[in-house]
Amino acid sequence: MRKAAENLGIPFSALQVRLKNGIDSDPRLGRKCDFPPTNEETLADHVKKLSKIFYGITALKLRKIAFEYAEKNHLTHRFNKENKMAGLDWMYGFMQKHKISVRKPEATSIGGAIGFNKQKVARFFSNLEEVIEK
């Protein structure tokens, strides 16, 4: 084992610790998250649902929603309490982890208007009805 560590150019003790403890099969992005996994999933689902009902959110809005969610659920967090929003690093990690993209909402183009057919209009109004009922 010493020879392998020497060949790889790493300290013997580091190799020994890795072999003893095993390799982490669930790598994480950045530091440990403030939110418990269930709360983070709930927040991700909420953001995805907003997208489904044609309510696109900006990066700034996502950061504010995350702060409000943490405060409302009494979760410990390191978000900026002065600006009342999550940090950019947290947002990028969250988006990458949950495969979410946010972009600035913009006016519908002619191509988008033409693609807005009867089925999409029906889906829009069924989503709207569902939101109103809640």
PyMOL commands that set and color helices and strands:
alter all, ss='L'
color gray80, all
select helices_A, chain A and resi 2-8+12-21+37-52+59-72+88-98+110-115+118-133
alter helices_A, ss='H'
color red, helices_A
deselect
rebuild
show_as cartoon
